[in-house]
Amino acid sequence: IGISTAKSGRKWQVNPTEMGGGTGMRDLVLSQAQIVCATMRKNHVFSRSSRNSVGTGAALLASFASLRSAALESSGAITDPCLCLAPFLQTVVSEETNGSMTSAALKATCALIDQGILDAANAHAELAVANVLDGALGCRFEQSEAGADEGVLLRMLEVIYATLNSACNHLIC
């Protein structure tokens, strides 16, 4: 699955100059990123890879670090929701994450959508909606126990539902 940002088809790169962030949305993005990273670091594989800077775990954590840097350096409104959502969606589609990590990323994505990160007036809205739906429908995780796995499936549906009820629902083709 390929989730791209609006500029030149890059995948999963956050450029601080392209992301603004009003304080409310910026703070929400930062807090949700911190929650997902904390969940990931509870896993011994991701905890080790964050120290070693190798592997998928390190790449996922690095994408959140880039998002954090971009958010802290920004001022103004979010100009590209694709850049804000990319680390969360990357976590959702990663085969290396377990159910709790995927669930945390889906919950964060849903919270950002509920708070209006998908703005119909934004030039990148159509691509952001497509990325969210591609991510939710391409969700992958290491299965563990039935109850936890069903929770991830529920989170997937919540993201789809939030997208359908967002201000950008008319952009869904």
C-alpha positions in Angstrom: 0.0 0.0 0.0 1.4 3.4 -0.9 0.3 6.4 1.1 1.8 9.5 -0.4 2.1 13.1 0.7 0.9 15.8 -1.5 4.2 16.9 -2.8 6.0 14.9 -5.5 4.6 11.5 -4.3 7.1 11.2 -1.4 6.1 8.6 1.1 6.2 9.2 4.9 8.4 12.2 5.0 7.7 15.1 7.2 9.2 18.5 6.2 8.9 21.1 8.9 8.4 23.9 6.4 5.3 22.2 5.0 3.5 21.7 8.3 2.1 24.5 10.3 0.0 23.8 13.3 -2.4 26.0 15.2 -1.8 25.4 18.9 -4.9 23.3 19.4 -4.3 20.9 16.5 -0.5 21.0 17.0 -0.9 20.0 20.6 -3.3 17.2 19.7 -0.9 15.9 17.0 2.0 16.0 19.5 0.0 14.3 22.3 -1.3 11.5 20.0 2.2 10.9 18.6 3.5 10.6 22.1 0.8 8.1 23.0 1.5 5.9 20.0 5.3 6.1 20.6 4.9 5.1 24.2 2.8 2.1 23.2 5.4 1.1 20.6 8.3 1.4 23.2 6.5 -1.0 25.5 7.3 -3.7 22.9 10.8 -5.1 23.4 11.5 -5.1 19.6 10.6 -1.5 19.2 12.4 -0.5 22.4 15.6 -2.1 21.2 15.3 -0.7 17.6 14.8 2.8 18.9 18.2 2.5 20.7 19.9 0.8 17.7 18.5 3.0 15.0 17.9 0.0 12.7 14.9 -1.9 11.4 11.3 -1.1 10.9 10.8 -0.1 14.6 13.4 2.6 14.3 12.0 3.9 11.0 8.5 4.1 12.5 9.8 5.9 15.6 11.9 8.2 13.5 8.8 9.2 11.5 7.2 10.3 14.8 10.3 12.1 15.8 10.2 14.0 12.5 6.6 14.8 13.0 7.3 16.1 16.5 10.2 18.3 15.2 8.0 19.7 12.5 5.2 20.4 14.8 7.4 22.2 17.4 9.0 24.3 14.6 5.8 25.3 13.0 3.6 28.3 13.5 0.2 29.0 11.9 -2.3 26.4 10.6 -1.7 22.9 9.4 -1.0 23.2 5.7 -0.8 19.5 4.8 -2.8 17.0 6.8 -1.0 14.2 4.9 2.2 15.0 6.6 0.6 15.0 10.1 -1.2 11.7 9.5 1.6 9.9 7.7 3.4 8.4 10.8 0.1 7.2 12.2 -0.9 5.6 8.9 2.5 4.1 8.5 2.1 2.4 11.9 -1.4 1.1 10.9 -0.1 -0.6 7.7 3.1 -1.9 9.1 3.3 -5.7 9.4 5.8 -5.2 12.3 3.3 -3.7 14.7 1.2 -5.6 17.1 -2.5 -5.1 17.8 -2.0 -2.6 20.6 0.3 -0.4 18.5 -2.0 -0.5 15.5 -5.0 0.2 17.8 -3.2 3.2 19.3 -2.4 4.6 15.8 -6.0 4.1 14.6 -7.3 5.8 17.8 -5.0 8.7 17.2 -6.0 9.0 13.6 -9.7 9.0 14.6 -9.1 11.7 17.2 -7.3 13.9 14.7 -10.2 13.4 12.2 -12.8 14.1 14.9 -11.0 17.4 15.7 -11.0 18.5 12.1 -7.6 17.7 10.5 -9.5 16.8 7.3 -10.6 20.3 6.3 -12.4 20.5 2.9 -10.8 23.9 2.3 -7.3 22.5 2.5 -5.6 21.9 -0.9 -4.4 18.5 0.3 -7.8 17.3 1.7 -8.6 14.9 -1.1 -5.2 13.1 -0.9 -5.5 13.0 2.9 -8.9 11.4 2.8 -7.6 8.8 0.3 -4.6 8.1 2.5 -6.7 7.7 5.6 -9.1 5.2 3.9 -6.2 3.4 2.2 -4.5 3.1 5.6 -7.6 1.9 7.5 -8.5 -0.6 4.8 -4.8 -1.8 4.5 -4.4 -2.2 8.2 -2.0 -4.9 9.2 -0.9 -6.2 12.6 0.5 -9.2 14.3 -2.5 -11.1 15.6 -2.5 -12.1 19.2 -5.8 -12.8 21.0 -9.3 -12.6 19.6 -10.5 -9.8 21.9 -7.6 -7.5 21.2 -7.8 -8.3 17.5 -11.5 -7.4 17.5 -10.6 -4.1 19.1 -8.3 -3.3 16.2 -11.1 -4.1 13.8 -13.4 -1.8 15.7 -10.9 1.0 15.5 -10.6 0.5 11.8 -14.3 1.0 11.5 -14.2 4.0 13.7 -11.6 5.7 11.4 -13.7 4.9 8.3 -16.9 6.2 10.1 -15.1 9.4 11.2 -13.9 10.0 7.7 -17.3 9.5 6.3 -18.7 12.0 8.8 -15.9 14.5 8.3 -16.2 17.8 6.4 -14.4 16.0 3.5 -16.9 13.2 3.0 -17.8 14.6 -0.4 -14.3 13.9 -1.5 -14.7 10.1 -1.2 -15.0 8.6 -4.6 
